[in-house]
Amino acid sequence: MNNQVRVLWNFSLIFIIFFSCEDNSKILNEINLESQEPVGIANQIKMIYTDSTKIKAILTAPKHLDYTNLTFKYSTFPEGLKVDFFDEFGNKNQAISDYGILYNATKILDLKGNVILKSFDGSEINTSQLFWDIEREWLFTEKYFTFKDSSYDFQAYRLDANKEFTKFQTGELVGKIMVNDSIDN
């Protein structure tokens, strides 16, 4: 009889321990979300990117959230940003957007929402999203965009361009493009 009581007692204890456990996954997820808070918050920021003492770009934003405490480090600009970037002659091109994310590892700036890109020569691109590869000084998007200057007025999906817009590729075009056709005899 003593053995039966001991077995029943052990079984009851195991039963109580097993069924009294709660699913804490929600709590753990909340703790993990809390740990993804920014390590720093700055207002009215100005970042200057240089190469060999030459200013390559100036980024200004009303608010900057720094997530460099995470494994995949990045920063956000939740209230929009403006980037002025300069060519080797000092000509200024400008990008403005409603929101931005700067990925530290890849050095890519993701501009989102009402993106306007103005070139020093008056050309302008409008799109909903544009990526700027800071190291390669290259702009690209897979989104719909419009391009206007003195010779062109077109729309397309997909753009790959250098920051001066002197080299670019697009997807299928819709719009007006001026073509000079010379006839050689």
Beta strands, then each sheet from edge to edge (+ up, - down):
strand 1: 40-51
strand 2: 54-66
strand 3: 74-77
strand 4: 81-86
strand 5: 92-97
strand 6: 99-103
strand 7: 108-118
strand 8: 124-133
strand 9: 138-148
strand 10: 152-162
strand 11: 168-170
strand 12: 173-177
sheet 1: 1+ 2- 3+ 6- 7+ 5- 4+
sheet 2: 1+ 2- 3+ 6- 7+ 8- 9+ 10- 11+
sheet 3: 1+ 2- 3+ 6- 7+ 8- 9+ 10- 12+
end
